Amino acid sequence: MYRSMWFIVRRLFYSLFLLLGVSVLSFVFLQFAPGNFFDEMRLSPQISRQTIADLHRQYGMDKPLPVRYFSWLQSVAKGDWGVSFAYNAPVAPLILERSANTLLLTGTATLLSWTIALPAGILCAVARRRQPWIDHAADLLTTLLLVTPDLLLALGVLWIALHTRWLHAGGMLSAELPDENLWGHLKDLASHLIGPLIVLVVGSLPVLLRHVRAAMLDALDLPCIQAVQAHGISHPRILFRHALPGAAAPLISLFGFSLGSLLSASLLVEVVMNWPGLGPLLLEAILARDFYVVIAAVMFSALFLVGGMLLADVLLFFLDPRIRTEGIA
């Protein structure tokens, strides 16, 4: 128990340190980016220079970068996450609503991707020795999908939605649904999810399927698996009772990475398919140079990635005895 608690505390400390580093680098990079939110105001003859200077002081933009950074940390501790220049309101409510939408899309896509990739990868690993044509066909299909950009996939799904009306072309809910119809809202939400989910799942499947296949092939070649096969145990039992647990460690690590890759892909898909998540908000904030909204969006994206890696580390700790040995854990 002590060792497991110490392992989790260490991983939490590393995660917090990583998030702190991301925040510092984000502040530094944005500080050296050309222009700011108030530059367009200088072009307007109706806004005086004194007004612009007052706005700089109001939002603390006239202070040195370290002072602004520590002021932002204080606002994070209070739950505000700074103030949006464009909305003149705390950033946290803007980010939390969009983050929930992004998490819904990314989480659903992750579950669907792994639900498809796990049995398909196992099938390809088994078929490589018994029916190689299945493995070759899957290899060809994954190669084609790997060289297809996510942007092209998103535009293709969007074209299908616009020309066939089988899918919704954008948004998260239809405007004509009554507010009191909860079941109708859930069905409408699910129908709007289909388009972005297709893009994210199809885009992530090739990598996941190939890793599952490779992990299962390595597990099937282990001496212990060969010994079990020599005892005449049935093939399905060997696969699911012995080989799959042997391949669990690399797959759990891949699960953490897949959350980050799906999140980065989802930001682009959200912009193209008009899903109201972090992607469109981040793009608007970058174009408007809304400093604290950009920082918060980057931090929440990093938080999702770090959370996925932390979850993978904890699962590995409890499933892999080697990590629990003294000196590693």
GICORDA-V612797 format. One line per field, one symbol per residue. psi: psi as a letter, one per 40 degrees, with the letter a starting at -180 (. if undefined). burial: + if it has 9 or more other C-alpha atoms within 8 Angstrom, else -. A space follows every 10 residues. Layout:
BEGIN
psi=???
burial=???
END
This chain:
BEGIN
psi=dddddddddd dddddddddd dddddddddd deihiadedd ddeheehidd ddddddddee eeiidddddd dddddddeed fahhddefii dddddddddd dddddddddd dddddddddd dddddddddd gddddddddd ddddddehid dddddddddd ddeeedihei idiidehide gddddddddd dddddddddd dddedddddd dddddddddd eidddddddd eeiidddddd ddddddeddd dddddddddd dddddddddd ddefhgaddd dddddddefg dddddddddd dddddddddd dddddddedh dddeihdd.
burial=---+--++-- ++--+---+- -+++-++--- -----++--- -+----+--- -+---++--- +------++- -++-++---+ +++++----+ ++--+-++++ ++--++++++ -+++-+++-+ ++-++-++-- -+-++--+-- -++-++---+ +-+++-++-+ ++----+++- ++-------- ----+--++- ++++++++++ ++++++++++ ++++++++++ ----++-++- --+---++++ -++++-+-+- ++++++++++ -++-++++++ ++++++++++ +++-++-+++ ++++++++++ ++++++-+++ +++++++--+ --++----+
END
